[in-house]
């Protein structure tokens, strides 16, 4: 089990809460809620160790285009980078509806 955390600048606009995905083989769960400050915080709990650089690359790419101040709590069970990106986009979509 590995825990990772990343922070990104944000605009200050706050999203609504969202929950997407499930913790299961090859998938992940994301809980999204507004941030208390004007930053985006990402906390990851993953069953797969040694992939911090991959997580950083995927998140850096995603947060180039996302500027709302939010907390992302991610619980991973071996999801691929494509699945991570899809779940992040899904969480944003749910938070905006």
C-alpha positions in Angstrom: 0.0 0.0 0.0 1.4 3.4 -1.0 0.1 6.9 -0.2 0.9 9.8 -2.5 -0.1 13.4 -2.4 0.1 16.2 -5.0 -1.0 19.9 -5.0 -1.9 22.2 -7.9 -2.7 25.9 -8.2 -6.4 26.6 -8.6 -8.7 29.6 -9.5 -10.7 29.6 -6.3 -13.9 28.5 -8.0 -15.3 25.6 -5.9 -16.9 22.4 -7.5 -19.8 20.5 -5.9 -19.1 17.1 -4.3 -18.9 14.1 -6.5 -18.2 10.3 -6.1 -17.3 8.1 -9.1 -15.9 4.6 -9.6 -15.4 1.7 -7.2 -12.4 0.2 -5.5 -11.9 -3.0 -7.4 -9.4 -4.8 -9.5 -8.2 -2.5 -12.3 -10.4 0.3 -11.2 -10.4 3.2 -8.7 -12.7 5.4 -6.7 -12.6 9.2 -6.6 -14.2 11.4 -4.0 -14.2 15.1 -4.9 -15.1 18.0 -2.7 -14.5 21.7 -2.6 -11.1 22.7 -1.2 -10.8 24.9 1.9 -8.2 27.0 0.2 -7.5 28.1 -3.4 -5.5 25.0 -4.3 -6.3 21.6 -5.6 -5.1 18.7 -3.4 -4.9 15.1 -4.5 -4.5 12.3 -2.0 -3.9 8.8 -3.5 -4.0 5.4 -1.7 -2.9 2.7 -4.1 -2.4 -1.0 -3.8 0.4 -0.8 -6.4 3.7 0.6 -5.2 6.5 2.3 -7.2 4.4 4.3 -9.7 4.7 7.8 -8.2 6.3 9.2 -11.4 3.5 7.7 -13.5 0.8 9.2 -11.2 2.5 12.6 -11.3 2.7 12.6 -15.1 -1.0 11.7 -15.5 -2.1 14.2 -12.9 0.1 17.0 -14.2 -1.5 16.5 -17.7 -5.0 16.5 -16.3 -4.6 19.5 -14.1 -3.2 21.6 -16.9 -6.8 22.1 -18.0 -8.6 21.9 -14.6 -8.5 25.0 -12.4 -11.3 24.6 -9.7 -10.1 24.4 -6.1 -10.9 20.9 -5.0 -9.8 17.9 -2.9 -9.5 14.6 -4.8 -9.4 11.5 -2.6 -8.4 8.6 -4.9 -8.4 5.0 -3.8 -6.7 2.9 -6.5 -6.7 -0.9 -7.1 -4.3 -1.1 -10.1 -6.1 1.2 -12.6 -4.3 2.0 -15.8 -3.4 5.7 -16.6 -6.3 5.7 -19.1 -8.7 4.6 -16.4 -7.4 7.2 -14.1 -7.9 10.0 -16.7 -11.4 8.7 -17.4 -12.4 8.7 -13.8 -10.9 12.2 -13.2 -13.0 13.5 -16.1 -16.0 11.7 -14.9 -15.7 13.2 -11.4 -15.5 16.7 -12.9 -18.5 16.1 -15.0 -20.5 14.8 -12.0 -19.4 17.8 -9.9 -20.7 20.2 -12.6 -24.1 18.7 -13.0 
